[in-house]
Amino acid sequence: MKIRFQADADLNAEIISGLIRQEPTIDFQTADEAQLRGLFDEEVLEMAAKEQRILVTHDRRTMPYHFANFITENTSPGVFIISQKLQVRSAIDELLLLWTASESEDWANLIVDLPL
């Protein structure tokens, strides 16, 4: 199945808009569209899993811990953590490459730091 993305509330919106401009067929739901603002990490992971969307976040501080706990009892489509130091253009390129070259099943229960 093709990758579907879910933005965490902390994700730079320029990444989303730039990626969609680059490839309009990408399914990338914003945090506002999913009503994720103000939710705890566990709830965000649960909603992304329910929608079969890989979560894209900048949250390197708390998300890995909550992800590790989440996958002990649940299946996750995965999490991509984008470094805040990574330029927007590079983040777009990384996500586009992953979307083009892989399937969502390839990332199940994995947390991946970007850039690769």
Secondary structure, DSSP 4 states (H G I P E B T S, - for coil): ---EEEE-TTS-HHHHHHHHHH-TT-EEE-HHHHT-TT--HHHHHHHHHHTT-EEEE--TTTHHHHHHHHTTTS----EEEE-TTS-HHHHHHHHHHHHHH--GGGGTT-EEEE--
